[in-house]
């Protein structure tokens, strides 16, 4: 019933409210996660939930490190959902109607002294390409006060150095920000002399390029692509980063085939036909996978992103880039759309709840041994293309089935092809039509 209500709610948002795809994805994600919480912690459904349960969930979110903005967004989502159920006659009242969220505490920045500013701007040494780039970035930050996420999103078209200003667009609003002479000079030197050395693709429009610690791909793709992309990174490896909400993410991302995220308690393989998180517990997953790797040191865990970056052995520049990347990504998650790489909305999950995890992943070569080429009856072929009589090849020894990629979202595809071609071989050997 819950899944039907959520699906109907999505249809209502799209067809009657004419909500944007970002809004729909955000609302459905919030309601789906609340539904999972109710099943696990309250043993009830969405229709049975009361105001106290909603407040308990909000407290639970805060206890897991969720920001005030995330809690506020959830409350807006669940209020809209219950208004929908109320209008459909599915509930008698909106349990979230009188609930309000706490205002986020305003944090005021620490102000640097003029001497500290001078020391700060003098840090990048303009002796190589990286130093000139970093100097231009700091001068621009100091001159404009823009966010780091806005800085790394700037394109060349956003610069007007002859007139001495930049155009900065954020959250649907555009600002024209003037620059002082020193910042203009630093940017001119960078764009004219340094940037061409760093940019391999002449069509690249990004103003600043990140050398380490940056997001470089859509994470929701088949693993050969992931390994290939990682192999092209510095030192030929990359990091997978996630936060303390990984169990909720598993429920959200659950799928089939080799893209499954957890094994069954019995030890059944990851790609078994087990389609819900009730097949195992978070405790089992931790015992089975996380804890042994934490003990071995192959998995990193920290209470802050800053500390995690140190465990990943990032230097100061790489650490700053990494933190800016996470900030940028969390902003895309909040908006419900990955405008950088096109990651599907249902795969988006913020990285803001402690503890934080990082796993190093690398692979310079991923290939498939070709196997034996056969005819339609599973008989191996000679060099001249004629079959070898009386001999049959099936299963993983049979080549040509995955010539370009491995369609891992289709559970049982390899077992299925093994049984199919074995049956074909048996019928041919027996002369059965």
C-alpha positions in Angstrom: 0.0 0.0 0.0 2.8 2.4 0.9 4.6 1.9 -2.4 1.2 2.6 -4.2 0.6 5.7 -2.2 4.1 7.0 -2.9 3.8 6.2 -6.6 0.3 7.9 -6.7 1.9 10.9 -4.9 4.5 11.1 -7.6 1.8 11.1 -10.3 -0.1 13.8 -8.5 3.0 16.0 -8.2 3.7 15.6 -11.9 0.2 15.9 -13.4 -1.7 18.1 -11.0 1.0 20.2 -9.2 3.2 20.3 -12.3 6.2 20.1 -10.1 9.7 20.0 -11.5 11.5 16.7 -11.8 13.9 17.9 -9.1 11.0 18.6 -6.7 9.4 15.2 -7.4 12.6 13.3 -6.9 13.3 15.1 -3.6 9.8 14.6 -2.2 9.6 11.0 -3.2 13.0 10.3 -1.7 12.1 11.9 1.6 8.8 10.0 1.9 10.4 6.7 0.9 13.0 7.1 3.5 10.4 8.0 6.1 8.4 4.9 5.2 11.4 2.7 5.7 12.0 4.3 9.1 8.4 3.6 10.1 8.7 -0.1 9.1 12.0 -0.6 11.0 11.5 1.5 14.1 7.7 2.0 14.5 6.3 -1.2 12.9 3.6 0.8 11.1 2.8 2.2 7.7 2.6 5.8 6.3 -1.1 5.9 6.7 -0.8 4.9 10.4 1.8 7.4 11.3 1.0 10.2 13.7 2.5 13.5 14.5 4.7 12.1 17.3 6.2 9.6 14.8 7.0 12.4 12.4 8.7 14.4 15.2 10.6 11.2 16.3 11.9 10.8 12.8 13.0 14.4 12.7 14.9 13.9 16.0 16.3 10.7 14.5 17.5 12.6 11.5 19.2 15.2 13.7 20.8 12.5 15.8 22.4 11.1 12.6 23.9 14.4 11.8 21.4 15.7 9.2 21.5 19.4 8.7 18.6 21.7 9.6 18.0 22.3 5.9 17.6 18.5 5.3 15.1 18.3 8.2 13.1 21.3 6.9 13.0 19.8 3.4 11.7 16.5 4.8 8.9 18.3 6.7 7.8 20.1 3.5 7.8 16.8 1.6 5.8 14.9 4.2 3.3 17.7 4.7 2.6 17.7 1.0 2.3 13.9 1.0 -0.3 13.8 3.7 -2.2 16.7 2.1 -2.4 14.5 -0.9 -3.6 11.5 1.1 -6.1 13.7 2.9 -7.6 15.0 -0.4 -7.9 11.4 -1.6 -9.7 10.4 1.5 -7.0 7.9 2.5 -6.4 9.6 5.9 -8.6 11.7 8.1 -6.1 14.4 9.0 -2.6 15.6 8.1 -0.4 14.5 11.1 2.4 16.9 10.0 0.1 20.0 9.8 1.1 21.6 13.1 4.7 20.5 13.1 7.4 23.1 12.5 11.1 22.7 12.0 13.9 24.4 14.0 15.5 27.3 12.3 19.1 26.6 11.3 21.5 28.4 13.6 23.2 31.2 11.8 27.0 30.8 11.9 29.0 34.0 11.5 32.4 33.7 9.8 35.6 34.6 11.6 37.2 37.8 10.2 40.8 37.7 9.2 43.1 40.6 10.0 44.7 42.6 7.2 48.0 40.9 8.0 46.4 37.4 7.9 44.9 38.3 4.5 48.3 39.3 3.2 49.9 36.1 4.4 47.0 34.1 2.9 47.3 35.6 -0.5 51.1 35.1 -0.5 50.8 31.4 0.1 50.6 30.1 -3.5 54.1 30.4 -5.0 53.9 31.6 -8.6 56.7 29.3 -9.8 54.7 26.8 -11.8 51.3 26.3 -13.4 49.7 25.1 -10.2 51.0 28.1 -8.2 49.6 30.6 -10.8 46.3 28.8 -10.8 46.0 28.8 -7.0 47.0 32.4 -6.8 44.3 33.4 -9.3 41.7 31.4 -7.4 42.6 33.0 -4.0 42.6 36.5 -5.5 39.2 35.9 -7.0 37.8 34.5 -3.7 39.1 37.5 -1.8 37.9 40.0 -4.3 34.4 38.7 -4.6 33.4 36.7 -1.5 31.8 34.0 -3.7 31.4 30.4 -2.4 33.9 27.7 -3.2 31.2 25.8 -5.0 30.5 28.9 -7.1 34.2 29.3 -7.8 34.7 25.9 -9.3 31.5 26.3 -11.3 32.7 29.4 -13.2 33.2 29.2 -17.0 35.3 31.4 -19.2 32.2 33.1 -20.5 31.5 34.3 -16.9 34.7 36.5 -17.1 34.8 40.0 -18.4 38.3 41.1 -17.6 38.3 44.1 -19.9 35.4 45.6 -17.9 36.7 44.2 -14.6 33.8 42.0 -13.4 32.6 38.4 -13.3 29.1 37.0 -13.8 28.1 34.5 -11.1 24.9 32.5 -11.2 23.7 30.6 -8.2 20.3 29.2 -7.1 18.6 30.7 -10.1 20.0 34.2 -9.5 22.7 36.0 -11.4 25.1 38.6 -9.9 27.5 40.9 -11.5 30.5 41.3 -9.2 33.3 43.9 -9.8 36.9 43.0 -9.4 39.8 45.1 -8.2 43.0 45.5 -10.3 45.1 42.8 -8.5 42.5 40.1 -9.1 42.0 41.1 -12.7 45.8 40.9 -13.3 46.0 37.5 -11.7 43.1 36.1 -13.8 44.6 37.6 -17.0 47.9 35.9 -16.4 46.2 32.6 -15.6 43.8 32.6 -18.5 46.4 33.8 -21.1 49.5 31.9 -20.0 48.7 29.1 -17.6 45.3 27.7 -18.4 46.3 26.5 -21.9 48.9 24.3 -20.3 46.4 22.6 -18.0 43.5 22.1 -20.5 43.9 19.2 -22.9 40.5 19.7 -24.5 40.2 23.0 -26.4 36.5 22.9 -26.0 36.6 22.8 -22.2 34.9 25.8 -20.7 35.6 25.3 -17.0 37.6 28.1 -15.6 39.6 26.1 -13.0 40.7 22.5 -13.4 41.1 20.3 -10.3 44.2 18.2 -10.3 43.3 15.9 -7.3 40.4 15.3 -5.0 37.8 16.3 -7.6 34.7 14.6 -8.8 35.3 13.3 -12.3 32.5 11.0 -13.4 28.9 9.9 -13.0 29.2 7.2 -10.3 26.1 5.3 -11.5 27.7 3.4 -14.4 29.0 -0.1 -15.1 32.2 -1.0 -13.3 34.4 -1.3 -16.4 33.7 2.4 -17.1 34.4 3.2 -13.4 37.7 1.4 -13.5 38.7 3.0 -16.8 37.9 6.5 -15.5 39.8 5.8 -12.4 42.8 4.5 -14.3 43.1 7.9 -16.0 43.3 9.8 -12.7 46.5 10.7 -10.9 48.3 7.6 -9.6 45.7 5.5 -11.5 43.2 5.1 -8.7 40.2 6.9 -7.1 38.3 7.0 -3.9 34.7 6.0 -3.2 33.3 8.2 -0.5 30.0 7.8 1.5 28.6 8.8 4.8 26.8 7.3 7.9 23.5 6.9 6.1 24.7 4.0 3.9 22.0 1.7 5.2 19.3 4.1 4.0 21.2 4.4 0.7 21.2 0.7 0.2 17.4 0.6 0.5 17.2 3.6 -1.9 19.6 2.2 -4.5 18.6 -1.5 -4.3 18.6 -3.1 -7.7 19.6 -6.4 -9.2 22.5 -8.2 -10.8 26.1 -7.2 -10.1 25.0 -3.8 -9.0 23.4 -5.2 -5.8 25.0 -3.7 -2.7 24.8 -6.4 -0.1 24.8 -10.2 0.3 22.1 -12.3 2.0 22.8 -13.4 5.6 23.2 -17.0 4.4 26.2 -15.9 2.3 24.3 -16.0 -0.9 26.0 -14.0 -3.7 25.5 -10.3 -4.2 23.5 -10.8 -7.4 21.1 -13.3 -5.9 17.4 -12.8 -6.3 16.9 -11.2 -3.0 15.1 -7.9 -3.5 14.6 -6.2 -0.1 16.7 -5.1 2.8 14.7 -7.4 5.1 17.0 -10.2 3.8 19.7 -9.0 6.2 20.4 -6.4 8.9 22.7 -3.5 9.1 24.6 -5.3 11.9 25.2 -8.2 9.6 26.5 -6.0 6.8 28.9 -4.2 9.2 30.2 -7.5 10.6 30.4 -9.1 7.1 32.0 -6.2 5.2 32.7 -2.9 7.0 34.5 -4.0 10.2 37.0 -6.4 8.7 38.1 -3.8 6.2 38.3 -1.1 8.8 40.6 -3.4 10.8 42.7 -4.2 7.8 43.0 -0.5 6.9 41.6 -0.8 3.4 38.5 1.2 4.5 38.9 4.6 6.0 36.5 6.0 8.6 36.5 9.5 10.2 34.1 11.8 12.1 34.7 14.7 9.8 35.4 15.1 6.1 38.6 17.1 6.9 39.9 14.1 8.9 38.8 11.7 6.2 40.8 13.8 3.6 43.9 13.4 5.9 43.4 9.7 6.0 43.2 9.7 2.2 46.7 11.4 2.3 45.6 14.5 0.4 47.9 17.5 0.6 46.5 20.9 1.5 45.5 21.8 -2.1 43.9 18.4 -2.7 42.1 18.5 0.6 40.6 21.9 -0.3 39.5 20.6 -3.7 38.0 17.5 -2.1 36.0 19.5 0.4 34.8 21.9 -2.3 33.8 18.9 -4.4 31.7 17.4 -1.6 30.1 20.8 -1.0 29.2 21.1 -4.7 27.9 17.5 -4.8 25.7 18.0 -1.8 24.3 21.1 -3.4 23.3 19.0 -6.5 21.7 16.4 -4.2 19.6 19.1 -2.5 18.5 20.4 -5.9 17.6 16.9 -7.0 19.6 17.1 -10.2 23.2 16.2 -11.1 23.9 18.9 -13.7 27.6 18.1 -13.7 27.6 14.4 -14.8 23.9 13.4 -15.2 23.7 10.9 -12.3 20.1 9.7 -12.0 18.1 11.4 -9.3 17.2 8.2 -7.4 21.0 7.5 -7.1 21.8 10.8 -5.5 22.6 10.8 -1.8 24.3 13.6 0.2 27.6 13.1 2.0 27.0 15.1 5.2 26.2 12.7 8.0 29.0 11.4 10.2 30.8 9.1 10.3 32.3 9.3 6.8 33.9 6.5 4.8 36.4 6.2 1.9 37.5 3.2 0.0 40.3 3.2 -2.5 39.4 1.7 -5.9 41.7 1.0 -8.8 42.1 -1.1 -11.8 44.4 -0.5 -14.8 43.1 -3.5 -16.8 39.7 -5.1 -16.9 39.2 -7.6 -19.7 37.2 -10.7 -20.6 39.0 -13.8 -21.9 37.4 -14.4 -25.2 36.7 -18.1 -25.0 35.9 -20.5 -27.8 33.9 -19.3 -30.7 31.0 -21.7 -31.5 28.2 -22.0 -34.0 24.5 -21.8 -33.3 24.6 -25.4 -32.0 27.4 -24.7 -29.5 30.0 -26.6 -31.5 33.5 -25.0 -31.5 34.7 -23.6 -34.8 38.0 -24.2 -36.6 40.1 -21.4 -38.1 38.3 -21.9 -41.4 34.9 -21.5 -39.7 33.8 -25.1 -39.9 32.6 -26.9 -36.7 34.4 -29.6 -34.8 32.0 -32.6 -34.9 31.2 -34.3 -31.7 32.5 -31.5 -29.5 30.4 -28.9 -27.7 31.3 -25.8 -25.6 29.0 -24.0 -23.2 29.1 -21.7 -20.2 32.1 -19.5 -19.5 34.2 -21.4 -22.0 32.0 -20.2 -24.8 33.2 -16.9 -26.3 31.5 -14.1 -28.0 28.6 -13.6 -25.6 30.0 -10.3 -24.1 31.9 -8.8 -26.9 31.4 -5.1 -25.8 30.1 -5.0 -22.3 28.7 -6.9 -19.4 25.0 -6.1 -18.8 25.2 -6.5 -15.1 21.6 -5.2 -14.3 20.2 -8.5 -15.7 20.2 -11.0 -12.9 21.1 -14.5 -14.0 22.1 -13.6 -17.5 25.2 -15.8 -17.4 23.5 -18.7 -15.7 20.7 -18.4 -18.2 22.9 -18.4 -21.3 24.8 -21.4 -19.8 21.6 -23.4 -19.4 20.2 -22.3 -22.8 23.3 -23.2 -24.9 23.8 -26.5 -22.9 20.2 -27.4 -23.9 20.9 -26.5 -27.5 24.0 -28.7 -27.4 22.3 -31.6 -25.9 19.4 -31.5 -28.4 21.9 -31.3 -31.3 24.0 -34.2 -29.9 20.8 -36.3 -29.6 19.4 -35.3 -32.9 16.3 -33.8 -31.3 14.5 -31.0 -33.1 
